[in-house]
């Protein structure tokens, strides 16, 4: 029977490190507040040479190299980002061009925020299991730093986010020692405005007028988040989704050797682990260094766990994610 395995992982982060101390004078914040409330010490912000596509290219090449593959070995791309190089077309096609794929393979752009990796994984898994494609590049590449309100008004959100890209190559296998076992994904659009950027919007007539007046941008041009509300739902929903995938695969929590959670807030992740009775040591975090990189956060964290030998082939690993929408989900895999 055809199944999907994670053939390799890759990542890229910009070279520019932005410490909490650097944000203190511009956002009326403090290193102590940021570390205590989120676990973040520093994040990366793009340099002039980084684009959503260039970061995606770097992370993809890292993953391709680790699997000894070339761009022509990929049969499809699933690309995700909150904000992209162009309003349209999506960055998937730019990535296809820049990677130098000589075949006209499909490039699917998805917009599922921090759950994008789990959404993309489910789609890729279904494609591969159906025999449609043999090898899929799944990638999130996120530039937040150019869309943040870097004044005290935006500090509750702006200190949390960072830039970066994370990729996996998913490929067909008939071997059951290394495979994606299951993914569960959900959404609850009732809470779309609990974390969002509202403008520019097609509901404005004309869509760009607020940006062309030269006056101060509307508050909705920057991310708006009801932090406490999102926090509570993130803890509940990720624990629920994790429990669901374990239950329907007859996996006891104690059998999971490593949890790779979305990196929004280390307190959220520790609360989930505690509620499930899983020791913190059985999870990997990169939020301290990179902040929240939305769709890139799970693949970046997975890549680091693999390259530092915290995860080995055959290990039972779990993914959990939650983000704007609300969207959330969980997955189980034998790495
Ligand atoms: O990836 C997508 C999903 N995102 C998430 O899951 C994020 C969920 N939410 C969170 O992680 C947390 O709610 C935050 C980290 C955003 C905030 O932590 P909190 O413990 O919920 O703090 P709060 O929003 O209740 O703010 C507490 C205080 C407030 O001051 P007062 O009203 O108590 O005087 C804020 O004004 O902290 C103040 N504050 C800050 N102070 C220094 C808010 N942001 C900052 C800041 N620096 N950056």
Boltz pocket constraint, residues with backbone or C-beta under 6 A from the ligand:
constraints:
  - pocket:
      binder: B
      contacts: [[A, 27], [A, 28], [A, 29], [A, 30], [A, 33], [A, 34], [A, 37], [A, 38], [A, 114], [A, 155], [A, 156], [A, 157], [A, 159], [A, 226], [A, 227], [A, 228], [A, 230], [A, 231], [A, 234], [A, 263], [A, 264], [A, 265], [A, 268], [A, 292], [A, 294], [A, 322], [A, 323], [A, 324]]
      max_distance: 6.0
